[in-house]
Amino acid sequence: MVCKTVLITGCSSGIGLALAVKLAKDKQRRFKVIATMRNLSKKDKLEAAAGHALHKTLDIKQLDVCDEKSIRNCINSIPQRHIDILINNAGVGLIGPIECQSIEEMKAIMETNFFGVVRMIKEVLPDMKKRKNGHIVVISSVMGLQGIVFNDIYTASKFAIEGFCESLVIQALKFNIFVSLIEPGPVVTEFEMKVHEDAEKADYSQTDSETAEIFTNIYLKNSKAIFSSLGQTPEDVAEHTLKVITTVKPPFRHQTNAIYTPMTALKHADPTGALMTDSFYKMIFRYDTLLHVSLKAIRIIRWQAHKMRQGARLLGFR
Ligand SMILES: NC(=O)c1ccc[n+]([C@@H]2O[C@H](COP(=O)([O-])OP(=O)(O)OC[C@H]3O[C@@H](n4cnc5c(N)ncnc54)[C@H](OP(=O)(O)O)[C@@H]3O)[C@@H](O)[C@H]2O)c1
């Protein structure tokens, strides 16, 4: 079986780390993983998780998606610059009222989540075109399809990369290069922790007291409840990504959390946008008690399902 070279960005934690380990430990040995991160002093966690795969099916290299030189150095260090599958995973978040965010902070999000992916694709695309073979994967988000309150800039960065890929995919197909967007809902990683920590420390004096109150007392509370009720693990997302990269004709879009599919379909059901704005407005400002009760119920059902799976495993069922 041919072993494919897979380069993944942002492997110091979360989805990138879980995916790098999953592919490197593939029982069929289908992948050689170049797990990259911008700061190699953070490599211990990945090294520990990779175990025996380290230096065999997994190598760690430095790569900052905001630095063209570091991208070029990394790709040049790979024999014949041959990458079969590029997985753009590195990303950063930003939440809160826009009045409290500087343009510089906003640009930093676009630099990583949009231009970071564009830089990577620009570097590998000519080689893939020459070989008439390749697969470009982007870890996008359901927020690349549907805006969410107080995620204005993050959502914009994911919409931007979705639009970019939607344009690129057709040209790429002519060269037998596939493009796939993986669209997770909430995933319990350091990402959520980092954005919440930043939000809790932030200064809300630049906005009015009502907006600050909505953000801290409604948004942050709802968001925490949503992550603990509906959140996936990075390993779940890695499993979905493995399926996408091993499919003969990979899909252009793949959502990892079926609970979110109806949410992303609202705007297509009503092109005026009224159904979408109305539903979100009511869910946040009118029926938030119902939202919390539903989330609690889902949490209990998922916990019970988890216990049943554990019990079944103990009894020897798969
Ligand atoms: N968590 C979620 O709920 C969720 C949902 C949907 C989509 N996503 C997407 O999933 C991807 C991975 O996020 P995650 O949840 O796994 O978060 P995470 O644990 O915070 O991982 C993000 C990774 O990106 C890296 N990174 C940030 N800026 C970089 C740069 N300039 N160059 C190279 N690497 C950089 C981080 O490195 P450092 O350690 O150096 O910061 C880290 O390794 C992101 O694109 C995110 O938008 C996440």
PDBQT file of the ligand as one rigid body, heavy atoms in Angstrom, charges set to zero:
ROOT
HETATM    1  N1  LIG A 401     -12.539  24.050  19.363  1.00  0.00    +0.000 N 
HETATM    2  C1  LIG A 401     -13.627  24.299  18.671  1.00  0.00    +0.000 C 
HETATM    3  O1  LIG A 401     -14.741  24.440  19.213  1.00  0.00    +0.000 OA
HETATM    4  C2  LIG A 401     -13.565  24.379  17.166  1.00  0.00    +0.000 A 
HETATM    5  C3  LIG A 401     -14.760  24.284  16.444  1.00  0.00    +0.000 A 
HETATM    6  C4  LIG A 401     -14.725  24.365  15.058  1.00  0.00    +0.000 A 
HETATM    7  C5  LIG A 401     -13.512  24.559  14.410  1.00  0.00    +0.000 A 
HETATM    8  N2  LIG A 401     -12.366  24.676  15.128  1.00  0.00    +0.000 N 
HETATM    9  C6  LIG A 401     -11.114  24.890  14.391  1.00  0.00    +0.000 C 
HETATM   10  O2  LIG A 401     -10.261  23.819  14.635  1.00  0.00    +0.000 OA
HETATM   11  C7  LIG A 401      -8.898  24.224  14.456  1.00  0.00    +0.000 C 
HETATM   12  C8  LIG A 401      -8.062  23.721  15.624  1.00  0.00    +0.000 C 
HETATM   13  O3  LIG A 401      -8.534  24.288  16.820  1.00  0.00    +0.000 OA
HETATM   14  P1  LIG A 401      -8.525  23.524  18.222  1.00  0.00    +0.000 P 
HETATM   15  O4  LIG A 401      -9.903  23.526  18.728  1.00  0.00    +0.000 OA
HETATM   16  O5  LIG A 401      -7.780  22.250  18.128  1.00  0.00    +0.000 OA
HETATM   17  O6  LIG A 401      -7.733  24.606  19.096  1.00  0.00    +0.000 OA
HETATM   18  P2  LIG A 401      -6.312  24.627  19.830  1.00  0.00    +0.000 P 
HETATM   19  O7  LIG A 401      -6.184  23.450  20.730  1.00  0.00    +0.000 OA
HETATM   20  O8  LIG A 401      -6.198  25.990  20.388  1.00  0.00    +0.000 OA
HETATM   21  O9  LIG A 401      -5.292  24.452  18.612  1.00  0.00    +0.000 OA
HETATM   22  C9  LIG A 401      -5.009  25.490  17.719  1.00  0.00    +0.000 C 
HETATM   23  C10 LIG A 401      -3.647  25.203  17.145  1.00  0.00    +0.000 C 
HETATM   24  O10 LIG A 401      -3.335  26.220  16.171  1.00  0.00    +0.000 OA
HETATM   25  C11 LIG A 401      -2.031  26.657  16.448  1.00  0.00    +0.000 C 
HETATM   26  N3  LIG A 401      -1.732  27.965  15.883  1.00  0.00    +0.000 N 
HETATM   27  C12 LIG A 401      -2.279  29.177  16.187  1.00  0.00    +0.000 A 
HETATM   28  N4  LIG A 401      -1.689  30.142  15.452  1.00  0.00    +0.000 NA
HETATM   29  C13 LIG A 401      -0.768  29.525  14.662  1.00  0.00    +0.000 A 
HETATM   30  C14 LIG A 401       0.163  29.971  13.687  1.00  0.00    +0.000 A 
HETATM   31  N5  LIG A 401       0.286  31.266  13.372  1.00  0.00    +0.000 N 
HETATM   32  N6  LIG A 401       0.938  29.051  13.061  1.00  0.00    +0.000 NA
HETATM   33  C15 LIG A 401       0.857  27.737  13.367  1.00  0.00    +0.000 A 
HETATM   34  N7  LIG A 401       0.021  27.260  14.311  1.00  0.00    +0.000 NA
HETATM   35  C16 LIG A 401      -0.780  28.141  14.939  1.00  0.00    +0.000 A 
HETATM   36  C17 LIG A 401      -1.904  26.644  17.953  1.00  0.00    +0.000 C 
HETATM   37  O11 LIG A 401      -0.556  26.733  18.327  1.00  0.00    +0.000 OA
HETATM   38  P3  LIG A 401      -0.071  27.405  19.733  1.00  0.00    +0.000 P 
HETATM   39  O12 LIG A 401      -0.171  26.302  20.746  1.00  0.00    +0.000 OA
HETATM   40  O13 LIG A 401       1.310  27.827  19.451  1.00  0.00    +0.000 OA
HETATM   41  O14 LIG A 401      -1.014  28.548  20.006  1.00  0.00    +0.000 OA
HETATM   42  C18 LIG A 401      -2.532  25.273  18.200  1.00  0.00    +0.000 C 
HETATM   43  O15 LIG A 401      -1.610  24.253  17.936  1.00  0.00    +0.000 OA
HETATM   44  C19 LIG A 401      -8.941  25.758  14.324  1.00  0.00    +0.000 C 
HETATM   45  O16 LIG A 401      -8.809  26.106  12.973  1.00  0.00    +0.000 OA
HETATM   46  C20 LIG A 401     -10.336  26.123  14.823  1.00  0.00    +0.000 C 
HETATM   47  O17 LIG A 401     -10.812  27.290  14.214  1.00  0.00    +0.000 OA
HETATM   48  C21 LIG A 401     -12.363  24.576  16.483  1.00  0.00    +0.000 A 
ENDROOT
TORSDOF 0
